[in-house]
Amino acid sequence: MDYVGLSSEETLRALSALLSTKHEDDEEEEDHQRVTPSAQLGPGQIGLPPQNSKEEPSTKKSSKDIWSEEEVAEGSRFVDSADPRPQPEYEMILKQSVGTEDVFFGLSGKDPSSLCCEALLVKIQLPDTRVTDVVLDVKEKFLDLRTPKYKLGLHLPHPVHAEESRAQFFSEREELQVTLLMKRSMDFFNMQY
């Protein structure tokens, strides 16, 4: 290994000088004086020297808005922490349309993974609720449900076709089932049959 301007003995002395905390003998002090200036570098001298460039502060918009429309998550306007109504129990289930050609022959190429699922079924338990009391609003990534006793603001795991969604209320089970058709990367493949 080649050291520019330093021999191995000088390198060891420089390392010793860097690591020692007190000087015990006069000989050591003499050794420290014999070390070249390049060997007396410390950790602060490693790397490029700092540049003193002053960057201009970022310009703010003239608007008094804190966030832009893109930064606000969809459905956040429905979140109301002052609303004391509890959240009902719910369950999310992925659905897949499977025919005999899929089960016996595997002709469509679908597999049992969630990538090939077409719909998302949300089962919401609403005890002591009538169907006329339910207010349901479905957006692309958010489901908002309001009743006199319950509220549910649910961020969906996948974007859905809000216009093609269906809801069905089962009064004997006191359950609302919302079927949401998903917008997936494999839609061209899933919807061909």
N, C-alpha and C positions, 0 to 999 in steps of 0.2 A: 504494500500500500504506500502510495506517495503522499507525503504531507508537505504542503507548500510552506517552506521556511521553518519547519519544525522537525526536530529529530524525535525519535521515540522517547529519549530521556527527557527532553523538554516537554513533551506532551504529558508524560507521567507527572512531572513536577507541576505543570499547569493544572492538571486534574486534582492533584493533592492540594494545591493552594486553593482551588475552588471549593473543595469539600471540607477543608480544615476550618475549625471555628476559633481556635486560639493558637498562639505561637508559643511553643515551649522553649525553644532554644534560639540562640542568636544565629545559628547555622541555617535554620529554616527561614529566618527573615532575609538572610543573604540569598537563599535560593529563590525566594519570591521576587527579589529585586532583579535576578538574572532572567526571569521569564520574559519572553517577548510580548509586546503589546497585543498582538493578535491572539495570544494564548490566554489573555486576561478577559476574554469576552464572557459575558454572563447570559442567562436565558433571555434577557430583554433585547439582546442584539441578534437573535435568531430571526430570520425571515427578512422581508422587505421593510424598509423604514416606513413609518406611518406617513400618509399623505394628508396634508392639511387643506383639503378641498372643501369649500363650503357649498353645499347643495342648497338650491332654493327650496323653501318650504312649499309643500304641496298646496296648490290652490284649491280652495273650497268653492263649491257651487254657491251661487247667489241665493239659492233657495234656503229656507230654514229647516228643511227636512233633515232628519238624522240619518235615515236609510233611504236607499233608492228602492224602487219597486222590485228589482231583481233580487235584492238582499233579504226581503221579507218572505218567510216561508208561507206557502199557500195554506190557508186554514188558520193562521195565527190570529186573525181578526175575530174568530169564533171563540177563542180561549178567554174565559171570564173567570178569574180567580175569586171574584166576589160572589159568584153564584153558588149557593149552598147545596144545590141538588146533587145527589150522588151519581156516579157513573154506573150504568147497568152492566151486568155480566155479559160478555160476548165471546164468540169463538170465530176464528177465521179458518176456512177450509178451501184448499185449491181443488178445482174440478176440471175433469178432462172428459171429453166426449170420445167414447171408445165403441167401435162397432165390432161385428164378428170378423171382419177382415183384419182388424188389429189384433184381436185375441188369438185367433186360430192360425192366421197366415202371416201376419206382420207386414201386410202389403203397404200400409200408409207410411211406415217408417217412424211412427211415434214410439216413444219410449215412456216408461213410468216416471220420468223425472219431472220436476216442476217447470222445466223449460217448455214442455209440450202442453202445459195446462192452458185452457182457454178462459176460465172464469174463476172468480174469487167469490166464495159464498161467506157472508157474514151473518151469523146467527146471534141475535140480540134478545136476551131475556128481559121482558117488560112486565113484571107482576103488577096486578091491579091497574092495568092500562087498557083503554079502549082504542080501537083503530082510529076513531075520529080525533083522538087527542095527539096522534103522532104527527110531527112535522119533520120531514126528511129532506135533506139537501145533499146531493152527490156532486162533487167536483172531480176533476181529473185525478187529483192526488189526496182528496180529503172527503170524509163522510161526516155530515153533521146531523145529529138526531136530537130532537127536543120533544119532551113531553112535560106535563105539569109536575111529575115526580122525578124524572131523570133527564140527564143531558149526557151526550156522548159526542166528543170531537175526536175522530179517529183518522190519523194519518195513514194512508194506504201504502203497502209495501211496493206496489207497482202502479203505474198510471193506468187508468181505466177509461172506457168509453162511457161517459156519464149519460149520454142520451139513450144508449141501448141497455141500460141497467133496469132490473125489475125488482120489485119488492112484494112480499106476500106476508100477511099477518095471520097467524094461527091462534085464534082466541082460546081454544081448549088448552093449548100449551103455554099461552101468554108469551109467544115468541114471534119476533119479526125476522124474516129471512130476506136478505138483500143479495141478489145475484148481480155481480159486476163483471162485465166482459173486459178482459185486460188488453192493453196495448203492449204487445211484446215484440221482440226482435224476430221471433219465428212466426208472426201472424200470417205471413204468406203461406207458410207450410201448414199451420194449424187450421186455417180456414178453407183450405182447398177441398175438403170432403164434407 
